[in-house]
C-alpha cells in the first residue's frame, strides 16, 4: 500500500483540481463517490467538494469503503499476519478504433500525429496498435459500417481521450497537428470548466479528444 502521507497529498491534489475546474477529474469523482453519480461533469465541478470527499475518493479507488477504512488497512499492513492479499493493478489502457484500412490508419497516426506502430497482426493485417508516450490506440479492421451515417460528428461521440499535463503542451500539440494538415472536428478551445482541448477527426471518422489544463 502507498504511504499514507502520499495518499493525503493525492487527496489535496484532487481538491485543487476540483477548485480549478479541471475537466478530467469530474469523471473520477462521479465514478468513485455515490452522491455525485447522477451529476454531469459541469454539475460535479459546481458541487461542494471537500478534502474529506477527496480522501474518500482515494480510498474507494483503492478498494476501501472510506478514508477511515483505508487508514485502518494501512495500519494493519505493518503486521505481516494481517496483510490482505494484494489487489490486482490495472497497468495500462488502450482505446480501440474501428478502421477500414489498417495500413492507411497506421500511416495517418505515424505521419500526422507522431505515433509509432507497436505491432500489426494478420496477412492482410486486421489488427494493430500505435503508441505515443503512454497513449495506446488499438486499430480494429471492420468491413461494414459500425455507426449510422454521420452520427459520431452530429453527437460528438468520442472514440478516445488523450491528456497532457500542461497548457503549453496542449497548445503545442494543436499547432503541430495543424501544421501537419490534420482535420479537426473541434479546434483548440477553452471549455467552461477550465480545460483546454481539441478533437481530431481521423480518416475513418473516429473522434479523438486531446485535452490539457487551461492557462
C-alpha positions in Angstrom: 0.0 0.0 0.0 1.3 3.5 -0.8 2.5 5.7 2.1 -0.4 7.4 3.9 1.2 10.8 3.7 1.5 10.4 -0.1 -2.2 9.5 -0.2 -3.1 12.7 1.7 -1.1 14.7 -0.8 -3.0 13.0 -3.7 -6.3 13.9 -2.0 -5.2 17.5 -1.8 -4.4 17.4 -5.5 -7.9 16.2 -6.3 -9.3 19.0 -4.2 -7.2 21.6 -6.1 -8.2 20.1 -9.5 -11.9 20.4 -8.5 -11.4 24.0 -7.4 -9.6 24.8 -10.7 -12.5 23.1 -12.6 -10.1 20.7 -14.3 -12.5 18.7 -16.5 -11.0 15.1 -16.4 -11.4 15.0 -12.6 -15.2 15.1 -12.8 -15.4 11.6 -14.3 -13.2 10.2 -11.4 -15.3 11.9 -8.8 -18.6 10.6 -10.3 -17.3 7.1 -10.6 -16.0 6.8 -7.1 -18.5 8.8 -4.9 -22.2 7.8 -4.9 -23.6 11.3 -4.2 -22.1 12.6 -7.5 -23.1 9.6 -9.6 -26.2 11.2 -11.2 -24.5 14.6 -12.0 -22.9 15.6 -15.3 -19.4 17.0 -15.5 -20.4 20.6 -15.0 -22.6 19.8 -12.0 -19.8 17.7 -10.4 -17.5 20.7 -10.8 -20.1 23.1 -9.4 -21.0 20.9 -6.4 -19.4 21.3 -3.0 -16.3 19.0 -2.7 -14.3 18.9 0.5 -11.0 17.4 1.5 -12.9 14.6 3.2 -14.6 13.8 -0.2 -11.2 13.8 -1.9 -9.9 11.4 0.8 -12.9 9.1 0.4 -12.3 9.2 -3.4 -8.7 8.0 -2.9 -9.9 5.3 -0.5 -12.6 4.0 -2.8 -10.3 3.9 -5.8 -8.1 1.6 -3.7 -11.0 -0.7 -2.8 -11.8 0.6 0.7 -15.2 1.8 1.9 -13.8 5.1 3.0 -10.8 7.0 4.3 -11.1 5.6 7.8 -11.1 2.1 6.4 -8.1 2.9 4.4 -6.2 4.2 7.4 -7.1 1.1 9.4 -5.9 -1.1 6.5 -2.6 0.9 6.3 -2.1 0.3 10.0 -2.7 -3.4 9.5 -0.1 -3.6 6.8 2.6 -3.1 9.5 1.6 -6.5 10.9 2.6 -9.2 8.3 -0.1 -11.6 9.8 -2.8 -9.1 8.9 -1.7 -8.3 5.4 -4.5 -8.9 2.9 -3.9 -10.5 -0.5 -2.6 -7.9 -2.9 -5.2 -6.3 -5.2 -5.0 -6.6 -8.9 -3.5 -3.4 -10.5 -4.6 -2.2 -13.9 -1.3 -1.5 -15.7 -2.5 0.0 -19.0 -5.5 1.2 -21.0 -5.9 1.2 -24.8 -8.8 2.7 -26.7 -10.0 0.7 -29.8 -10.7 2.4 -33.0 -12.6 0.8 -35.9 -10.9 1.4 -39.2 -11.3 0.3 -42.8 -7.6 0.1 -43.7 -5.0 -0.8 -41.1 -2.1 0.3 -43.3 -3.6 3.7 -44.1 -4.6 4.2 -40.5 -1.1 3.5 -39.3 0.3 5.9 -41.8 -2.1 8.6 -40.6 -1.2 8.2 -36.9 2.6 8.0 -37.6 2.8 10.6 -40.3 0.3 13.1 -38.9 0.0 12.6 -35.1 3.5 11.5 -34.2 2.7 7.9 -33.0 4.7 4.9 -33.9 3.5 1.4 -34.9 3.7 -1.0 -32.0 2.5 -4.0 -34.0 0.2 -5.1 -36.8 -1.3 -8.6 -37.0 -2.6 -10.7 -39.8 -1.9 -11.1 -43.5 -3.5 -8.9 -44.7 -3.5 -7.1 -41.3 -6.8 -6.9 -39.4 -5.5 -5.6 -36.1 -2.7 -3.4 -34.9 -1.7 -0.8 -32.3 0.0 2.6 -32.4 1.6 4.3 -29.4 3.0 7.7 -28.4 4.5 8.1 -25.0 1.9 6.5 -22.6 -1.0 6.7 -25.1 -2.0 3.5 -26.8 -4.6 3.2 -29.6 -5.7 -0.2 -30.9 -6.8 -0.4 -34.5 -9.5 -3.0 -35.5 -10.4 -3.6 -39.1 -14.1 -3.5 -40.0 -15.5 -4.1 -43.4 -19.0 -2.8 -42.7 -20.2 0.5 -41.2 -20.3 0.3 -37.4 -22.1 3.7 -36.9 -25.1 5.1 -38.8 -24.2 7.9 -41.1 -22.5 10.9 -39.5 -23.9 10.3 -36.0 -20.4 10.5 -34.5 -19.9 14.0 -35.8 -23.5 15.1 -35.0 -23.5 13.7 -31.5 -19.8 14.3 -30.8 -19.2 10.7 -29.9 -15.6 10.3 -28.9 -13.6 7.2 -29.7 -10.7 8.0 -27.4 -9.5 10.7 -25.0 -5.8 11.6 -24.5 -4.5 14.0 -22.0 -1.3 16.1 -21.5 -0.1 17.6 -18.3 0.3 21.3 -19.1 -1.5 24.1 -21.0 1.7 24.7 -23.0 1.7 21.1 -24.2 -1.9 21.1 -25.4 -1.2 24.4 -27.4 2.0 23.0 -28.9 0.3 19.7 -29.8 -2.5 21.6 -31.6 -0.1 23.7 -33.6 2.0 20.6 -34.5 -1.1 18.8 -35.8 -2.3 21.9 -37.6 1.0 22.2 -39.4 0.8 18.5 -40.4 -2.6 19.1 -42.1 -4.7 17.2 -39.6 -8.5 17.5 -39.9 -10.2 18.8 -36.7 -13.7 18.1 -35.6 -13.2 20.9 -33.0 -10.3 23.4 -32.9 -8.4 24.2 -29.7 -10.7 26.0 -27.2 -11.0 26.6 -23.5 -14.1 24.9 -22.0 -16.3 26.4 -19.4 -14.9 24.0 -16.8 -11.4 25.3 -17.4 -9.9 22.6 -19.5 -8.4 23.4 -22.9 -8.9 20.8 -25.6 -9.4 19.9 -29.3 -10.8 17.0 -31.2 -9.0 15.3 -34.2 -11.0 13.6 -36.9 -9.2 10.6 -38.4 -9.7 9.3 -41.9 -12.3 6.8 -40.7 -14.4 9.3 -38.8 -13.1 8.5 -35.3 -13.1 11.5 -33.0 -10.1 11.7 -30.7 -10.0 14.2 -27.9 -6.7 15.8 -26.8 -7.1 17.7 -23.5 -5.0 19.6 -21.0 -5.4 22.1 -18.3 -6.4 25.7 -19.2 -4.0 28.6 -18.9 
